[in-house]
Each structure stands twice: as C-alpha cells, then as structure tokens.
C-alpha cells in the first residue's frame, strides 16, 4: 500500500487503493478513527487555542490536505463553513462520511498540489497538519504560502505545521525545543521517499522568512505536542501562527 512515490500521483494512487480495500484500510492509512476522534483531539489541542486567541470572525475555515475529513469535521464545530482541499479523488466518499457523522456545513475541493481552488479573500482561518512534510519541494511550500495569503481575508489567521529539521531527542521540553531551533543545521532538506514518509524538513527560520516574503505576518512560533505521563512535550513538527495584515 505504501510503495508509490511520495508525490501527487503516488499519493492519489495510494489513497485510491486504500479506499478500494474498504473503509477500515482507508482510515488505517490515515491513522484515523471512523468517528474522527483523533482529528477532533488534534484540532482541540493544536489549533483551537489559536482560534480562541486570534480569530475574531468564524465564518469560514480551510484545511489544507483534508485527507479523511477529520479536521474538517472538527473545524465545522467552530466555523459557519468548514472547507477542505486535497489532491485525492475521494471527495465524494469523504463527504458521505462527514454527513453520516452529522456534519453538513462543509465544502470540499480538489486541488492540483500547488494551488487552492477557491476565490480571493474569503477564509478566516487556515489550518494544516502533517501535510507540508509531504510536499517534497520548497517551491510547493512557497506556492501554498502565496495561496494562503490570497485566499485569506485581511486579518485572517493561519496555523501551519511542518516537519522539523532537528531534534535533540524524541520528546523535548519547551526550552529544549527553543534551543533546537537555534541548532538546526540547514535551511531545508528535500528527500525522495515513498508515500507516508517525510520528504521535506524545514528550519523554523527559513519558514518564517518565506511566510514574510509571501506577505504574511508571523504572530507566534509553536510546535506539535505530545503528552507523556500527563506532561506536555514538544514533538516532530514546527508550527507558525500567521496573519494576513489588514488593509491600510
């Protein structure tokens, strides 16, 4: 199931094979529960604190790389309309599952892996999780940053996670994570791998500069977290909280 190359075509083929094998294999590929439980927890812990802190208007959200729909489902609890964009062809099946779970305020789009097929200035909040790490090329990251700027309303906020270049150990404290940022050896690293393996790691400083070049304001640094014996540690993804500046 994971022998395809980690690019748009390889991902599409792998997801197609997974859904053809049945719902259990489809959700196993995404490491998700059929009731979207894992996605709900991730959204609550990794995104919603920033929604509460920075997002004043909750009209429309957008999940870049919606996969099985779990983050769209979670966002639909907090926004009037929860949108998602992905490159796979299984939007119909995901939509049916969202409706089966009681979600109706959503809209799914199919993208090309570089662009977001929605109009300008219409999104209040953009989120993405374990997606940028599979883009493969930093040119794609730059394209998505520009697209985020385009589709966000002035004052809109994005929380984007991306694979870290360097960790001193598996689970780091906040202080160790901050130190690791300064020790990151390169700007980014591109790899050739198969689907579901990380093929792009990026330093925090490179991503901040790229976001600013796209016109986005950096509000905060963050990282993915994991709870170990009820203690929160920083894990394998950096995150940036970004804002599209209000028009002058």
Helices and strands as residue ranges (DSSP letters): H 8-20, H 23-29, H 37-42, I 43-47, H 48-54, E 60-64, H 70-75, E 81-86, H 91-100, E 106-110, E 123-128, G 132-134, H 138-151, E 152-163, H 174-183, E 188-190, E 200-202, H 204-213, E 216-228, E 231-244
